[in-house]
Amino acid sequence: MIVFPNCKLNLGLHILRKRSDGFHDLETVFYPLPLQDALEIVQSEDKTSPLLFTTSGLPVDGIPEDNICYKAYHLLKECFPQLPPVKMHLHKSIPMGAGLGGGSADGAFTLHLLNKKFNLGLNERELTDLALQLGSDAPFFILNQPCYATGRGEKMEPLQLDLSAYKILIVNPGIHINTGWAFRQIVPTADRPSLKDRICQPVEQWKDLITNDFESPVSAIHPEIGAIKEALYSHGATYAAMSGSGSTVFGLFPKTADFQGLSFPTPYFVKEV
């Protein structure tokens, strides 16, 4: 069976407070994007190895045991010892360490696919709880629809939010942002207007209403990110921002937008979705 894990944007992100467990309470608006990896899982006859994991596409750092798909399989194996050996292949198209949640999507889709393929009977709530053990963004990819999220990102409320009237351009400068470092740059602030209310305003007003707390400190260290945002606005973006902890910047453009004349250095990943 093959599935296609998609990525997401954060349409604003507020860090509200640090919790006693070391995590942070936040609020954000998740929006799914059709930029996808590909994940195939087939049952294996090799009883000596429960999981054979391979990758292609964009280079994946680290050993297979560190990959979130590998961890997702073994997380389910602990709950369902009868889970048979499998061969798993991941083709990466979503940039990593980019604020797009590509790794979290891969992990969540692994849980979902294994649940379906082997009739494990897990419901959405149970899959969400398992996904949270893989990462704070991972539960979103079980729901995988526009939503307002709080807690670590796992408390989700679906939103009637449709950006199909816009072209979306994503630009990643190839900078890997360490999420732990990014959180350490933030002074949490809980007393401010909620993103849930602001996202309901017309998109034309978002530039003055919606913020990402990570954007300022990350841009201070990596001015390329601020330069990308300025370039998108100069070319007519209705709204532009950094997604997650970076380094991807996205712009919402009218459907009539023409990107001729908008160029970025060759190493940059640029995609209209």
DOSE-580258 format. One record per atom (N, C-alpha, C): x negated, y negated, z. Coordinates in pm, whole numbers, padded with zeros to 5 digits, always signed. Atoms other than C-alpha are relative to their C-alpha. Example, Ala and Ser with C-alpha at 12.3 -4.5 7.8 and 13.67 -1.06 7.14 Angstrom:
BEGIN
-00089+00119+00000 -01230+00450+00780 -00090-00120+00000 +00082+00119-00006 -01367+00106+00714 +00077-00109+00073 
END
This chain:
BEGIN
-00084+00119+00000 +00000+00000+00000 -00088-00125+00000 +00075+00125+00010 -00117-00352-00080 +00090-00115+00045 -00067+00123-00039 -00016-00680+00084 -00094-00117-00029 +00077+00118+00037 -00132-01034+00024 +00010-00105+00112 -00002+00097-00111 -00211-01228+00344 -00021-00142-00051 +00008+00140+00041 -00148-01598+00288 -00060-00086+00111 +00056+00091-00100 -00296-01898+00465 +00107-00097+00048 -00094+00098-00056 -00137-02191+00650 -00068-00136+00008 +00045+00134-00036 -00165-02562+00707 +00053-00035+00138 -00052+00067-00119 -00134-02746+01035 +00041-00140-00041 -00050+00135+00028 +00086-03047+00970 +00003-00076+00132 +00015+00062-00131 -00044-03228+01276 -00037+00102+00105 +00041-00090-00107 -00198-03078+01588 -00038-00083+00122 +00027+00071-00125 -00194-03209+01946 -00048+00099+00106 +00047-00079-00115 -00397-03063+02234 +00055-00068+00125 -00074+00062-00109 -00180-03123+02539 -00068+00013+00136 +00061-00020-00132 -00363-02971+02837 -00082+00128-00003 +00075-00125-00017 -00619-02711+02940 +00066+00083+00108 -00069-00089-00091 -00471-02410+03113 -00097+00069+00095 +00083-00068-00098 -00596-02214+03411 -00066+00125-00056 +00060-00119+00060 -00667-01915+03184 -00110-00034-00099 +00107+00042+00089 -00917-02120+02983 +00047-00040-00139 -00056+00042+00127 -00691-02164+02680 +00061-00140+00013 -00063+00131+00001 -00516-02487+02581 +00145+00012-00044 -00134+00018+00052 -00151-02575+02547 -00008-00102-00113 +00003+00089+00116 -00094-02738+02211 +00139-00008-00061 -00118-00001+00086 +00176-02835+01970 -00046-00027-00143 +00036+00015+00140 +00155-02808+01596 +00119+00039-00086 -00098-00048+00097 +00363-02752+01286 -00076+00085-00102 +00060-00092+00096 +00260-02447+01083 +00081-00002-00129 -00066-00007+00130 +00335-02440+00712 -00075+00101-00086 +00070-00103+00079 +00258-02130+00499 -00033-00050-00140 +00043+00033+00135 +00067-02166+00172 -00023+00128-00080 +00018-00121+00083 +00051-01920-00122 -00142+00021-00052 +00138-00041+00028 -00329-01901-00127 -00024+00128+00078 -00008-00132-00061 -00382-01532-00057 -00128+00081-00011 +00093-00111+00008 -00626-01257+00027 +00080+00122-00049 -00067-00126+00034 -00547-00897-00074 -00049+00108+00096 +00034-00104-00097 -00538-00607+00172 +00066+00131-00042 -00052-00133+00037 -00501-00240+00075 -00034+00099+00110 +00019-00107-00097 -00456+00048+00317 +00055+00130-00058 -00043-00132+00042 -00442+00413+00215 -00042+00100+00107 +00034-00103-00098 -00441+00722+00434 -00123+00075-00048 +00125-00069+00031 -00775+00899+00450 +00008+00145+00045 +00008-00141-00039 -00846+01270+00462 -00124+00027+00085 +00124-00016-00077 -01175+01209+00645 +00032-00008+00149 -00037-00005-00141 -01098+01321+00999 -00114-00043+00092 +00115+00036-00084 -01447+01231+01120 -00012-00151+00020 +00008+00145-00008 -01399+00857+01064 +00140-00058-00004 -00138+00049-00001 -01072+00690+01172 +00023-00116-00097 -00018+00117+00086 -01137+00380+00960 -00123-00024-00086 +00103+00042+00093 -01343+00313+00650 +00041-00137-00053 -00037+00138+00031 -01344-00065+00599 -00100-00061-00097 +00086+00063+00100 -01480-00242+00290 +00058-00136-00038 -00044+00134+00040 -01463-00597+00154 -00056-00036-00137 +00049+00058+00124 -01506-00790-00169 +00045-00146-00002 -00037+00140+00009 -01458-01147-00289 -00098-00088+00076 +00087+00088-00077 -01592-01426-00069 -00075+00082+00105 +00078-00076-00098 -01874-01296+00155 +00059-00008+00140 -00051-00007-00137 -01758-01184+00499 -00119+00027+00093 +00113-00014-00091 -02016-01236+00773 +00027+00109+00104 -00011-00093-00112 -02085-00979+01043 +00019+00144-00043 -00019-00143+00023 -02050-00605+01077 +00150+00031-00006 -00143-00032+00011 -01719-00430+00996 +00072+00003+00134 -00064-00011-00132 -01650-00369+01366 +00043-00135+00055 -00037+00134-00047 -01629-00746+01419 +00115-00060-00079 -00106+00057+00083 -01369-00799+01147 +00136+00016+00067 -00129+00000-00068 -01019-00883+01265 +00090+00114-00050 -00078-00113+00051 -00865-00615+01039 -00040+00129+00071 +00052-00116-00072 -01086-00353+01201 +00055+00000+00144 -00051+00010-00137 -00981-00481+01545 +00150+00027+00005 -00144-00022+00003 -00614-00476+01446 +00033+00149-00009 -00023-00144+00010 -00633-00110+01344 -00021+00067+00135 +00031-00066-00127 -00796-00008+01671 +00093-00046+00113 -00100+00045-00096 -00551-00219+01871 +00125+00087-00010 -00115-00088+00019 -00268-00017+01721 -00032+00145+00035 +00041-00137-00030 -00464+00306+01760 +00008+00027+00150 -00012-00017-00146 -00471+00247+02136 +00145+00023+00039 -00142-00014-00031 -00091+00217+02137 +00062+00126-00063 -00053-00115+00075 -00032+00497+01884 -00116+00093-00036 +00114-00090+00025 -00302+00767+01915 +00020+00087-00124 -00028-00083+00117 -00128+00956+01632 -00028-00072-00130 +00028+00075+00122 -00220+00679+01384 -00111+00070-00078 +00098-00081+00073 -00405+00866+01107 -00119-00082-00048 +00114+00071+00059 -00745+00779+00956 +00043-00073-00128 -00035+00076+00120 -00727+00516+00684 -00125-00056-00066 +00097+00081+00072 -00933+00348+00417 +00064-00138-00019 -00052+00135+00005 -00893-00028+00426 -00095-00087-00081 +00083+00090+00080 -01016-00278+00167 +00061-00139+00003 -00042+00141-00008 -00998-00656+00208 -00073-00079-00107 +00059+00091+00099 -01053-00892-00084 +00026-00142+00047 -00011+00135-00058 -01124-01243+00046 +00002-00106-00109 -00009+00118+00085 -01008-01550-00144 +00017-00127+00083 -00020+00114-00088 -00925-01778+00151 -00132-00033+00069 +00125+00035-00069 -01231-01970+00278 +00009+00026+00150 +00005-00034-00142 -01338-01870+00628 -00052-00117+00083 +00039+00110-00087 -01385-02103+00925 +00044-00133-00054 -00043+00116+00077 -01179-02353+00731 +00126-00067+00054 -00123+00057-00052 -00874-02425+00947 +00124+00045-00073 -00113-00051+00078 -00650-02225+00713 +00059+00128+00058 -00054-00119-00064 -00600-01922+00937 -00013+00127-00081 +00013-00118+00085 -00720-01674+00677 -00031+00127+00077 +00032-00118-00080 -00873-01437+00930 +00119+00046+00083 -00119-00035-00078 -00566-01451+01154 +00106+00065-00087 -00096-00059+00092 -00348-01378+00853 -00037+00145-00032 +00045-00136+00031 -00558-01072+00764 +00031+00094+00116 -00028-00084-00115 -00524-00939+01118 +00147+00028+00018 -00145-00017-00017 -00150-00999+01140 +00059+00088-00109 -00051-00083+00110 -00086-00847+00797 -00044+00146+00016 +00043-00137-00028 -00290-00542+00900 +00097+00068+00096 -00097-00054-00095 -00059-00490+01198 +00132+00031-00070 -00130-00015+00066 +00249-00539+00984 -00001+00116-00099 +00008-00105+00102 +00131-00307+00705 -00010+00138+00064 +00011-00129-00068 +00027-00026+00939 +00133+00039+00065 -00130-00026-00061 +00357-00058+01123 +00100+00053-00103 -00094-00041+00106 +00550-00025+00796 -00041+00133-00062 +00047-00120+00072 +00334+00243+00630 +00018+00126+00083 -00003-00119-00085 +00332+00477+00928 +00120+00004+00093 -00129-00006-00072 +00682+00403+01063 -00019-00004+00152 +00028+00010-00143 +00561+00289+01404 +00117-00059+00078 -00122+00048-00066 +00890+00112+01480 -00014-00127+00081 +00018+00125-00076 +00748-00213+01618 +00090-00109-00057 -00083+00111+00046 +00986-00509+01605 -00083-00129-00006 +00073+00125+00019 +00891-00871+01536 -00063-00050+00130 +00053+00046-00129 +00848-00958+01905 -00122+00082+00041 +00113-00087-00037 +00621-00659+01965 -00121-00026-00089 +00111+00032+00091 +00412-00738+01656 -00062-00135+00037 +00050+00131-00041 +00383-01100+01771 -00088+00010+00124 +00079-00018-00122 +00258-00993+02114 -00135+00065-00030 +00126-00063+00040 -00003-00767+01954 -00088-00098-00076 +00077+00096+00079 -00107-01039+01710 -00068-00104+00088 +00060+00100-00090 -00172-01281+01997 -00130+00051+00060 +00126-00056-00050 -00441-01041+02119 -00114-00014-00101 +00101+00017+00104 -00619-01099+01788 -00042-00146-00015 +00033+00142+00015 -00606-01481+01792 +00124-00085+00016 -00113+00087-00029 -00389-01780+01874 +00085-00031-00122 -00075+00027+00123 -00290-01838+01509 +00071+00124-00054 -00049-00123+00063 -00216-01473+01434 +00150+00022+00013 -00146-00023-00008 +00144-01462+01568 +00078-00073-00107 -00073+00073+00103 +00246-01725+01313 +00020+00086-00124 -00007-00076+00125 +00174-01482+01029 +00093+00121+00010 -00108-00098-00012 +00426-01236+01170 +00131-00067-00040 -00119+00077+00040 +00698-01502+01138 -00015-00053-00142 +00042+00043+00134 +00530-01666+00835 +00104-00089-00069 -00088+00100+00057 +00772-01953+00780 -00025-00131+00074 +00027+00127-00069 +00756-02326+00865 +00055+00002+00141 -00046-00003-00138 +00776-02365+01239 -00077-00101+00086 +00060+00082-00104 +00704-02589+01535 -00051+00097+00106 +00062-00096-00090 +00463-02407+01767 -00056-00069+00124 +00056+00049-00127 +00367-02460+02131 -00069+00115+00071 +00081-00097-00072 +00181-02269+02403 -00137+00003-00065 +00125-00014+00076 -00135-02133+02238 +00024-00007-00150 -00042-00006+00139 +00059-02140+01913 +00096+00114-00025 -00082-00121+00015 +00261-01826+01979 +00149-00024+00026 -00141+00032-00024 +00584-01996+02091 +00050-00080-00119 -00033+00057+00130 +00747-02071+01758 +00150-00022-00016 -00138+00036+00031 +01067-02243+01653 +00008-00031-00149 -00009+00025+00144 +01155-02218+01282 +00054-00139-00031 -00041+00133+00044 +01196-02550+01101 +00054+00008-00143 -00048+00015+00138 +01395-02640+00791 -00089-00104-00067 +00099+00089+00059 +01089-02790+00624 -00041+00055-00135 +00026-00045+00136 +01044-02766+00248 -00084-00104-00072 +00089+00092+00069 +00748-02925+00070 -00013+00035-00149 +00009-00043+00139 +00823-02772-00270 +00010-00117-00098 -00007+00117+00087 +00883-03122-00408 -00136-00066-00020 +00135+00058+00007 +00509-03192-00368 -00100+00099-00057 +00120-00076+00027 +00188-03070-00519 -00087-00006+00124 +00090-00004-00116 -00052-02960-00246 -00140+00033-00051 +00139-00022+00037 -00425-02992-00304 -00080+00024+00126 +00085-00027-00115 -00664-02829-00059 -00146-00010-00044 +00142+00022+00029 -01033-02920-00046 -00080+00043+00122 +00085-00046-00108 -01288-02735+00163 -00146-00023-00037 +00139+00032+00033 -01647-02865+00175 -00100+00109+00034 +00092-00111-00031 -01791-02530+00284 -00066-00013+00135 +00053+00018-00135 -01855-02641+00642 +00078+00091+00095 -00065-00088-00097 -01784-02380+00909 +00005-00071+00135 -00018+00068-00128 -01641-02546+01220 +00023+00103+00110 -00017-00089-00115 -01684-02359+01548 +00118-00049+00084 -00123+00043-00068 -01342-02367+01713 -00027-00034+00147 +00032+00029-00140 -01485-02350+02067 -00064-00137+00015 +00062+00133-00003 -01706-02651+01996 +00105-00109-00021 -00101+00101+00032 -01410-02839+01847 +00089-00029+00121 -00084+00021-00119 -01197-02784+02158 -00074-00080+00106 +00077+00072-00102 -01478-02916+02378 -00011-00149-00028 +00007+00142+00034 -01465-03248+02194 +00129-00075+00035 -00132+00059-00018 -01100-03309+02286 +00027-00034+00146 -00057+00035-00129 -00959-03495+02584 +00151+00024-00012 -00142-00031+00018 -00612-03334+02615 +00090-00115+00045 -00096+00107-00031 -00319-03577+02618 +00141+00054-00021 -00136-00055+00008 +00033-03463+02698 +00106-00108-00018 -00100+00107-00001 +00211-03800+02727 -00002-00078-00132 -00010+00066+00130 +00291-03892+02366 +00120+00058-00075 -00116-00051+00075 +00571-03852+02111 -00026+00139-00057 +00013-00138+00045 +00635-03494+02006 -00009+00008-00152 +00007-00028+00143 +00534-03366+01664 +00133+00053-00054 -00129-00055+00045 +00871-03191+01650 +00092-00111-00049 -00083+00112+00042 +01044-03527+01627 -00060-00071-00122 +00064+00077+00106 +00789-03690+01397 +00001+00073-00134 +00001-00074+00126 +00782-03410+01140 +00135-00009-00071 -00132+00014+00060 +01153-03472+01080 +00016-00131-00076 -00006+00127+00072 +01077-03819+00946 -00042+00022-00146 +00040-00016+00140 +01030-03874+00569 -00150+00016-00015 +00142-00026+00021 +00696-03748+00438 -00076-00130-00026 +00063+00128+00029 +00621-04103+00321 -00043-00074+00127 +00035+00065-00127 +00599-04203+00690 -00104+00078+00080 +00088-00085-00080 +00375-03917+00806 -00138-00061+00021 +00134+00058-00011 +00053-04112+00740 -00015-00081+00127 +00005+00087-00118 +00140-04347+01026 +00053+00067+00126 -00066-00065-00113 +00308-04091+01252 -00069+00126+00049 +00047-00135-00033 +00129-03756+01243 -00153+00005+00004 +00145-00007-00018 -00223-03684+01371 -00044+00141+00035 +00065-00125-00040 -00460-03393+01423 -00113-00040+00095 +00098+00042-00100 -00663-03433+01744 -00143+00040-00038 +00135-00045+00037 -00957-03242+01591 -00064-00089-00107 +00051+00067+00119 -00990-03468+01290 -00106-00105+00031 +00095+00107-00031 -01168-03762+01453 -00137+00052+00044 +00133-00047-00041 -01445-03573+01639 -00071+00083-00106 +00063-00080+00104 -01504-03330+01351 -00052-00090-00112 +00043+00092+00104 -01522-03614+01098 -00120-00082+00043 +00113+00077-00048 -01767-03799+01319 -00131+00075-00022 +00120-00083+00021 -02013-03509+01288 -00016+00033-00148 +00002-00037+00142 -01920-03425+00929 +00076-00106-00080 -00069+00109+00070 -01838-03750+00745 +00058+00041-00135 -00057-00047+00126 -01768-03549+00428 +00151+00019+00012 -00142-00027-00020 -01430-03463+00578 +00080-00128-00011 -00067+00128+00013 -01331-03826+00619 -00003-00052-00142 +00012+00045+00139 -01456-03897+00267 +00100+00073-00090 -00099-00075+00078 -01236-03620+00124 +00139-00060+00022 -00132+00057-00031 -00932-03763+00301 +00019-00134-00070 -00009+00130+00066 -01005-04112+00170 +00018+00017-00151 -00011-00024+00145 -01047-03973-00184 +00141+00044-00037 -00134-00047+00028 -00710-03799-00166 +00100-00116+00005 -00090+00115-00008 -00533-04114-00051 -00024-00097-00116 +00031+00091+00111 -00713-04321-00315 +00059+00049-00131 -00053-00058+00123 -00583-04081-00579 +00152+00013+00005 -00145+00004-00003 -00223-04123-00466 +00069+00097+00092 -00064-00094-00093 -00163-03869-00188 +00104-00073+00084 -00102+00053-00090 +00156-03930+00006 -00041+00021+00145 +00051-00031-00135 -00001-03767+00312 -00122+00088-00015 +00122-00081+00001 -00347-03624+00376 -00049+00016+00142 +00048-00027-00136 -00501-03465+00683 -00092+00122-00002 +00077-00121-00021 -00742-03202+00810 +00090+00106+00060 -00079-00109-00054 -00592-02862+00887 -00074+00069+00114 +00058-00071-00113 -00654-02694+01223 -00123-00071+00053 +00126+00058-00048 -01005-02744+01357 -00095-00028-00115 +00080+00034+00118 -01130-02797+01000 -00073+00122-00053 +00031+00128+00062 -01297-02823+00770 +00084-00032-00123 -00082+00025+00118 -01025-02804+00504 +00085-00125+00018 -00087+00117+00006 -00849-03127+00409 +00102+00026-00110 -00104-00020+00100 -00518-03120+00224 +00070-00132-00029 -00078+00116+00037 -00314-03376+00039 +00131+00042-00063 -00131-00018+00062 +00055-03387-00052 +00016-00108-00105 -00009+00093+00112 +00108-03547-00392 +00135+00013-00068 -00120-00014+00084 +00411-03627-00608 -00022+00105-00108 +00010-00104+00102 +00487-03356-00861 -00062-00052-00130 +00054+00058+00124 +00382-03596-01137 -00150-00031+00010 +00141+00036-00020 +00031-03633-00993 -00090+00070-00102 +00101-00052+00092 -00259-03584-01233 -00134-00010+00070 +00125-00001-00076 -00587-03480-01074 -00123-00027-00085 +00114+00040+00082 -00803-03584-01367 -00065-00124+00062 +00073+00110-00061 -01073-03815-01237 -00025+00019+00148 +00025-00032-00141 -01056-03665-00887 -00097+00117+00004 +00101-00107+00002 -01376-03466-00845 -00074+00004+00132 +00076-00022-00122 -01580-03322-00562 -00126+00078-00036 +00123-00074+00029 -01932-03173-00542 +00028+00146-00029 -00020-00137+00048 -01965-02830-00701 +00019+00103+00112 -00020-00105-00099 -01998-02626-00376 +00138-00003+00066 -00129+00010-00066 -01658-02751-00259 +00100+00099-00060 -00112-00084+00042 -01360-02516-00275 +00120-00091-00019 -00113+00089+00031 -01076-02707-00445 +00109+00082-00066 -00108-00083+00052 -00738-02550-00511 +00133-00074+00010 -00138+00050-00003 -00392-02673-00609 +00092+00118+00027 -00091-00109-00035 -00121-02461-00448 +00143-00053+00009 
END
